[in-house]
Amino acid sequence: MMDGSTPKDLQELLRTAGRLQAEVTRVKDELDRSRVEGESGGGLVRCAVSGAGDLLSLTIDPALGAMGDGASNLKMIEDLVVGAVNQAIERAREVARNEMARVTGGMPMPPGIFGG
């Protein structure tokens, strides 16, 4: 090869890429099985999402039902649910970013390079 690379260098690069791909796949699987929590309203609304961002559970404290009047109370509950879910999703994304950075040594990976 003209750039000074040898077939042996190329083979090692391919082996390294294969190991990296396997490790990224393993971490993605772990993240999909992980559980990240979020809350709002001082814990009146709590939820959990998977590392893949799927909503797993949502808990609303019964005390919220006794607060305010009908329409305004419903709007408050809706806002608290959105806040808790968004917090959990952002935490899950941060965990995923940190884990992938650990696996790749902080090297940026193009989207979809390892199948997702």
C-alpha positions as CSV (number, residue, x, y, z in Angstrom):
1,M,0.0,0.0,0.0
2,M,1.3,3.5,-0.8
3,D,0.5,5.1,2.5
4,G,2.8,2.9,4.5
5,S,0.0,0.7,5.9
6,T,0.5,-3.0,5.8
7,P,-2.1,-5.7,5.6
8,K,-1.2,-6.5,9.2
9,D,-2.1,-2.9,10.3
10,L,-5.4,-3.2,8.4
11,Q,-6.2,-6.5,10.1
12,E,-5.5,-5.1,13.5
13,L,-7.7,-2.1,12.7
14,L,-10.6,-4.4,11.7
15,R,-10.2,-6.5,14.8
16,T,-10.3,-3.3,16.9
17,A,-13.4,-2.1,15.1
18,G,-15.0,-5.4,15.7
19,R,-14.3,-5.3,19.4
20,L,-15.6,-1.7,19.6
21,Q,-18.7,-2.7,17.8
22,A,-19.3,-5.6,20.2
23,E,-18.8,-3.4,23.2
24,V,-21.1,-0.7,21.8
25,T,-23.8,-3.3,21.2
26,R,-23.3,-4.7,24.8
27,V,-23.7,-1.2,26.3
28,K,-26.8,-0.4,24.2
29,D,-28.4,-3.6,25.4
30,E,-27.5,-2.7,29.0
31,L,-29.0,0.8,28.5
32,D,-32.2,-0.6,27.1
33,R,-32.6,-2.7,30.2
34,S,-31.7,0.2,32.6
35,R,-34.2,2.3,34.5
36,V,-33.8,6.0,35.1
37,E,-36.2,8.0,37.2
38,G,-37.5,11.6,37.1
39,E,-39.9,13.6,39.3
40,S,-41.6,16.9,39.6
41,G,-43.7,18.8,42.1
42,G,-41.3,17.8,44.9
43,G,-42.0,14.2,44.2
44,L,-45.7,14.4,43.7
45,V,-45.2,13.0,40.2
46,R,-42.6,10.3,39.6
47,C,-41.8,8.2,36.6
48,A,-39.2,5.8,35.2
49,V,-38.0,5.4,31.7
50,S,-35.7,2.8,30.1
51,G,-32.3,3.8,28.7
52,A,-34.0,3.6,25.3
53,G,-36.4,6.3,26.4
54,D,-39.6,4.2,26.9
55,L,-41.9,5.2,29.7
56,L,-41.9,2.3,32.2
57,S,-44.0,3.7,35.0
58,L,-45.8,6.8,36.2
59,T,-47.0,7.5,39.7
60,I,-49.1,10.5,40.7
61,D,-49.5,11.2,44.5
62,P,-53.2,11.1,45.4
63,A,-52.8,14.4,47.3
64,L,-52.7,16.1,43.9
65,G,-56.4,15.2,43.4
66,A,-57.3,17.3,46.4
67,M,-55.5,20.4,45.2
68,G,-57.2,23.3,43.3
69,D,-60.3,23.1,41.2
70,G,-61.1,20.7,38.3
71,A,-59.6,22.3,35.2
72,S,-56.7,24.1,36.8
73,N,-55.8,21.0,38.8
74,L,-55.9,18.8,35.7
75,K,-53.6,21.3,33.9
76,M,-51.2,21.3,36.9
77,I,-51.1,17.5,36.9
78,E,-50.5,17.4,33.1
79,D,-47.6,19.9,33.5
80,L,-46.1,17.9,36.4
81,V,-46.3,14.7,34.3
82,V,-44.6,16.3,31.4
83,G,-41.9,17.7,33.6
84,A,-41.2,14.4,35.3
85,V,-41.0,12.5,32.0
86,N,-38.8,15.0,30.4
87,Q,-36.4,15.0,33.4
88,A,-36.2,11.1,33.3
89,I,-35.6,11.1,29.5
90,E,-32.8,13.7,29.8
91,R,-31.2,11.7,32.6
92,A,-31.4,8.5,30.4
93,R,-29.8,10.4,27.5
94,E,-27.0,11.6,29.8
95,V,-26.3,8.1,31.1
96,A,-26.2,6.9,27.5
97,R,-23.8,9.6,26.4
98,N,-21.5,8.9,29.3
99,E,-21.5,5.2,28.7
100,M,-20.9,5.5,25.0
101,A,-18.1,8.0,25.7
102,R,-16.5,5.5,28.1
103,V,-16.7,2.7,25.6
104,T,-15.4,4.7,22.7
105,G,-12.8,6.6,24.7
106,G,-14.6,9.8,23.9
107,M,-14.1,9.4,20.2
108,P,-17.2,10.7,18.4
109,M,-19.1,8.1,16.5
110,P,-21.1,8.9,13.4
111,P,-24.8,8.2,14.0
112,G,-25.8,4.7,13.0
113,I,-22.2,3.5,12.6
114,F,-22.9,0.4,14.7
115,G,-26.5,-0.2,13.8
116,G,-28.4,2.5,15.7
